[in-house]
Amino acid sequence: MSTPCIICVAITGSVGRKEHNPAIPVTIEEQVESTQAAFEAGAAIAHCHVRNDDQSPTSDPEKFARLMEGLRTHCPGMIIQLSTGGRSGAGEARGGMLRLKPDMASLSVGSNNFPNRVYENPPQLVEWLADEMLKYDVKPEIEAFDLSHIHQAVALSKQGKLKGPLYVQFVMGVKNAMPVDKPTLDFYVETLNRLAPDAQWCGAGIGPNQALLNEWSIAAGGHTRTGLEDNVRLDRHTLAPSNAALVERVVTLCEKYERPVATWHQARRILDLTE
């Protein structure tokens, strides 16, 4: 039997607003409800951001604590992954929620261009975030926007600075960063397998490329991410009605390639997380 596919649902993000799609969950209550439906549809990981009342992003630990409490109540066993991304805060404020001890947290190990700015991840901040994750027993999901990020993640892992084994997400389709290109994805997967044979990987496509990356990743034996953070549409003419609808699309692709969808139990075993 092929390896079960872990589905991560990125429920909210820090950019999309109700004006783009009314289904984007913003309040804690909306996020919990949306995540529960996605969990029941097949998602095993919830990638989480939090927002202020005006929909602006924040790294407020109190909001993350409320969200985690709701998810643990309504989505028991689901892997909770908090974002340390740079749109929600600056410097060490990006990691202020790590003391809450989520199962996982995102970790960008290098800088790169975004559509209208540089996504800055200086070495000192990367090392501080990695140290905090080790301190609080948080497994990082490496966000790879560039080839150098794979090499940097492997180097940090070999230095004992990351809770292993590595879990790397290839993010494709962000303007001015890694393009959506199948040979590039294949090369990145080959590079990771060569440098870190025990690593697991995930593919995430931004915007209209979401379903394409889902399919490429599933077909290649990897895991995949979906959700309203990355894409607000089912197709060019149809807004996605929910995070669950996007998860259901991935489940259908798993069936096409005869990949079982990982339960939360299986996902935790694959990622070496406690059950």
C-alpha positions as CSV (number, residue, x, y, z in Angstrom):
1,M,0.0,0.0,0.0
2,S,1.3,3.5,-0.8
3,T,2.1,6.0,1.9
4,P,-0.9,7.8,3.3
5,C,-1.0,11.4,2.1
6,I,-1.1,14.1,4.8
7,I,-3.5,16.9,4.0
8,C,-2.7,20.3,5.5
9,V,-5.4,23.0,5.5
10,A,-4.2,26.6,5.7
11,I,-7.4,28.1,7.0
12,T,-6.9,31.8,7.0
13,G,-3.5,33.2,6.2
14,S,-2.5,36.9,6.6
15,V,-3.6,38.4,3.3
16,G,-7.0,37.3,2.1
17,R,-10.0,39.2,3.4
18,K,-13.8,38.8,3.5
19,E,-13.9,41.1,0.4
20,H,-12.0,38.5,-1.5
21,N,-14.1,35.6,-0.3
22,P,-16.7,35.8,2.5
23,A,-15.8,32.2,3.5
24,I,-12.4,33.2,4.8
25,P,-12.6,32.6,8.5
26,V,-11.3,35.6,10.5
27,T,-12.6,35.4,14.1
28,I,-11.5,32.7,16.4
29,E,-15.0,31.2,16.3
30,E,-15.1,31.2,12.5
31,Q,-11.6,29.6,12.4
32,V,-12.6,26.8,14.7
33,E,-15.8,26.1,12.8
34,S,-14.0,26.1,9.5
35,T,-11.2,23.9,10.7
36,Q,-13.6,21.4,12.2
37,A,-15.3,21.0,8.9
38,A,-12.0,20.6,7.1
39,F,-10.8,18.1,9.7
40,E,-13.9,16.0,9.2
41,A,-13.3,16.2,5.4
42,G,-9.8,14.7,5.7
43,A,-7.3,17.3,6.8
44,A,-4.8,16.2,9.5
45,I,-2.8,19.5,9.9
46,A,-4.2,22.9,10.5
47,H,-1.9,25.7,9.5
48,C,-3.0,28.7,11.5
49,H,-2.7,32.5,11.5
50,V,-4.7,34.9,13.6
51,R,-6.3,38.2,12.8
52,N,-7.3,41.4,14.6
53,D,-10.9,42.6,14.5
54,D,-10.1,44.8,11.4
55,Q,-8.8,41.6,9.6
56,S,-5.2,42.7,9.8
57,P,-2.7,40.0,10.7
58,T,-1.2,39.7,14.2
59,S,1.1,37.4,16.1
60,D,-0.8,37.9,19.4
61,P,-0.1,34.9,21.6
62,E,-3.4,35.3,23.4
63,K,-5.4,34.9,20.2
64,F,-3.3,31.9,19.2
65,A,-4.0,30.4,22.7
66,R,-7.8,30.8,22.2
67,L,-7.6,29.3,18.8
68,M,-5.6,26.3,20.0
69,E,-8.0,25.7,22.8
70,G,-10.9,25.7,20.4
71,L,-9.1,23.4,17.9
72,R,-8.1,20.9,20.6
73,T,-11.8,20.8,21.8
74,H,-13.4,20.4,18.4
75,C,-10.7,18.7,16.4
76,P,-9.2,16.2,18.8
77,G,-5.9,14.8,17.5
78,M,-5.5,17.2,14.6
79,I,-2.0,18.5,14.3
80,I,-1.9,22.2,15.2
81,Q,0.7,24.2,13.2
82,L,1.2,27.9,14.0
83,S,2.6,30.4,11.6
84,T,5.8,32.4,12.5
85,G,5.5,34.2,9.1
86,G,6.7,37.8,8.7
87,R,3.5,39.4,7.6
88,S,2.0,39.0,11.1
89,G,4.8,40.5,13.2
90,A,8.5,41.6,13.2
91,G,11.6,40.1,14.8
92,E,11.1,37.9,17.8
93,A,7.4,38.8,18.1
94,R,7.0,36.3,15.2
95,G,7.8,33.5,17.7
96,G,6.0,34.8,20.8
97,M,3.4,32.0,20.5
98,L,5.8,29.1,20.5
99,R,5.7,29.0,24.3
100,L,2.1,27.7,23.8
101,K,3.8,24.4,22.6
102,P,1.8,23.7,19.4
103,D,2.6,20.5,17.7
104,M,4.3,22.3,14.8
105,A,5.2,25.8,13.6
106,S,6.3,27.1,10.2
107,L,9.9,28.1,9.9
108,S,11.4,30.0,6.9
109,V,15.1,29.5,6.9
110,G,16.1,32.2,4.4
111,S,14.9,35.4,2.7
112,N,13.4,35.7,-0.7
113,N,11.3,38.1,-2.8
114,F,7.5,38.3,-2.4
115,P,5.2,40.2,-4.8
116,N,5.9,43.7,-3.4
117,R,8.6,43.3,-0.9
118,V,11.4,41.2,0.4
119,Y,10.4,38.4,2.9
120,E,13.2,38.9,5.4
121,N,14.5,36.0,7.4
122,P,17.9,37.0,8.7
123,P,20.1,34.2,10.1
124,Q,20.0,35.5,13.6
125,L,16.2,35.4,13.6
126,V,16.1,32.0,12.0
127,E,18.4,30.6,14.7
128,W,16.4,32.2,17.5
129,L,13.1,30.7,16.1
130,A,14.8,27.3,15.7
131,D,16.1,27.5,19.3
132,E,12.6,28.4,20.6
133,M,11.1,25.5,18.8
134,L,13.6,23.1,20.3
135,K,13.0,24.6,23.8
136,Y,9.3,24.1,23.6
137,D,9.4,20.8,21.7
138,V,7.8,22.2,18.5
139,K,8.4,20.4,15.2
140,P,9.2,22.9,12.4
141,E,7.7,22.8,9.0
142,I,10.4,24.2,6.7
143,E,9.0,26.7,4.2
144,A,11.1,26.3,1.1
145,F,10.7,29.2,-1.3
146,D,14.2,28.7,-2.9
147,L,16.7,25.9,-3.4
148,S,19.1,27.4,-0.8
149,H,16.4,26.9,1.8
150,I,16.6,23.1,1.4
151,H,20.3,23.2,2.0
152,Q,20.0,25.5,5.0
153,A,17.3,23.3,6.5
154,V,19.6,20.2,6.1
155,A,22.5,22.1,7.7
156,L,20.4,23.2,10.7
157,S,19.2,19.6,11.1
158,K,22.7,18.2,11.0
159,Q,23.7,20.7,13.7
160,G,20.9,19.4,15.9
161,K,19.0,22.7,15.8
162,L,15.7,21.3,14.5
163,K,13.4,18.6,15.9
164,G,13.7,15.9,13.3
165,P,13.1,14.2,11.0
166,L,12.8,17.1,8.5
167,Y,9.4,18.1,7.1
168,V,9.9,20.5,4.2
169,Q,7.1,22.3,2.3
170,F,7.9,23.4,-1.3
171,V,5.9,26.6,-1.9
172,M,5.4,27.4,-5.6
173,G,3.6,30.2,-7.3
174,V,4.4,33.2,-5.1
175,K,5.2,36.0,-7.6
176,N,8.9,36.7,-7.7
177,A,9.7,33.5,-5.8
178,M,9.7,29.8,-6.9
179,P,7.7,29.4,-10.0
180,V,5.2,26.6,-10.7
181,D,7.3,24.2,-12.8
182,K,7.2,20.4,-12.6
183,P,10.9,19.8,-13.4
184,T,11.9,22.3,-10.7
185,L,9.7,20.4,-8.2
186,D,11.1,17.1,-9.3
187,F,14.7,18.5,-8.8
188,Y,13.8,19.9,-5.3
189,V,12.4,16.5,-4.2
190,E,15.4,14.7,-5.6
191,T,17.7,17.1,-3.8
192,L,15.9,16.7,-0.5
193,N,15.9,12.9,-0.8
194,R,19.6,12.9,-1.5
195,L,20.5,15.2,1.4
196,A,18.0,14.0,3.9
197,P,16.7,10.5,3.0
198,D,14.5,10.4,6.1
199,A,12.7,13.7,5.3
200,Q,9.1,14.1,4.4
201,W,7.9,16.8,2.0
202,C,4.7,18.6,1.1
203,G,3.8,20.7,-1.9
204,A,1.8,24.0,-1.7
205,G,0.6,25.9,-4.8
206,I,-0.5,29.5,-4.6
207,G,-3.6,30.9,-6.3
208,P,-4.8,29.0,-9.4
209,N,-1.9,26.6,-9.1
210,Q,-3.2,25.1,-5.9
211,A,-4.9,22.1,-7.5
212,L,-2.0,21.5,-9.8
213,L,0.5,21.3,-7.0
214,N,-1.9,19.1,-5.0
215,E,-1.9,16.6,-8.0
216,W,1.8,16.7,-8.6
217,S,2.6,16.1,-4.9
218,I,0.1,13.3,-4.5
219,A,1.3,11.6,-7.7
220,A,4.9,11.9,-6.6
221,G,4.3,10.3,-3.2
222,G,4.5,13.5,-1.1
223,H,2.0,15.3,1.1
224,T,0.1,18.4,0.2
225,R,-1.5,21.6,1.4
226,T,-4.7,23.3,0.5
227,G,-7.0,26.0,2.0
228,L,-8.3,29.5,1.7
229,E,-4.9,31.1,2.7
230,D,-3.4,30.1,-0.6
231,N,-6.4,30.2,-2.9
232,V,-9.9,31.5,-2.6
233,R,-11.4,29.7,-5.7
234,L,-12.5,26.3,-6.9
235,D,-12.0,27.5,-10.4
236,R,-11.7,30.7,-12.4
237,H,-15.4,31.5,-12.1
238,T,-16.3,30.0,-8.7
239,L,-15.3,31.0,-5.2
240,A,-14.5,28.2,-2.8
241,P,-17.4,27.9,-0.4
242,S,-15.2,26.7,2.5
243,N,-11.9,25.2,3.5
244,A,-13.6,21.8,3.6
245,A,-14.5,22.1,-0.1
246,L,-10.8,22.5,-1.0
247,V,-9.9,19.6,1.3
248,E,-12.6,17.4,-0.5
249,R,-11.0,18.2,-3.8
250,V,-7.6,16.9,-2.5
251,V,-9.3,13.8,-1.2
252,T,-10.7,13.1,-4.7
253,L,-7.2,13.5,-6.1
254,C,-5.9,11.0,-3.5
255,E,-8.5,8.5,-4.7
256,K,-7.4,9.1,-8.3
257,Y,-3.8,8.1,-7.5
258,E,-4.8,5.4,-5.0
259,R,-3.2,7.3,-2.1
260,P,-5.0,6.8,1.2
261,V,-5.7,10.0,3.1
262,A,-3.7,10.0,6.3
263,T,-5.8,10.0,9.5
264,W,-4.5,12.2,12.3
265,H,-3.1,9.1,14.0
266,Q,-1.1,8.2,10.8
267,A,0.0,11.8,10.3
268,R,1.4,11.9,13.8
269,R,3.3,8.7,13.2
270,I,4.7,9.8,9.9
271,L,5.9,13.1,11.3
272,D,7.2,11.5,14.6
273,L,4.8,13.5,16.8
274,T,3.2,12.2,20.0
275,E,-0.4,10.9,19.7
